[in-house]
Amino acid sequence: MKGRANAASARHCSVISLIESRLTYLSPKEAKSRAHAILAAMVGSVVLSRIVMSPKLSDSLLRDTRGIHTPDLDPVMGELVLEACAWHLKGSRIPQK
């Protein structure tokens, strides 16, 4: 179990670093804080999208969360982070456009 937790922590840190690298207009401390908030919102949307029974609501949660990052991250980055979140949770589906 400890190895799995270490791997998850390493993935978390790499995604945070990836997001931080796009927030160049912020101080390093502010960028890290914003990166944590962005990743938390994205992971939360993936978790919630797996919990709800309605495929339409599930897709809406993911789509709407993609939209919250637009001032900070480009659309490709948002897709990469959501895919990383889904991969981390294994089996989460990301709706096709």
C-alpha positions, 0 to 999 in steps of 0.5 A: 500500500505504501508503494501505491501511495508514493506513486500517487503522491509522485503523480500529484506532484508532477501534475501540480508542477505541470500546472504551475509551469503555465502560471508564470505571471504569478509568484512561485507561492501563488502559482503553487496555491493556484495549481492546487486549487485547479487540480482539486477542482478537476479531481473533484469533478472527475469523482463527482462525475463518477458518482452521479447516475445521470450521464448528462450531468456527469458530462456537464460536471466535466465540461463545466470544470474545464471552463474554470481554468481558461484565464490560467491554462489553455484548453489543451492543458485542461484536457491533459489535466483531466485525462491525468485525473481520470487515469489516476482514478482508473476507469473514469470516462471523459466525454467525447466532444 
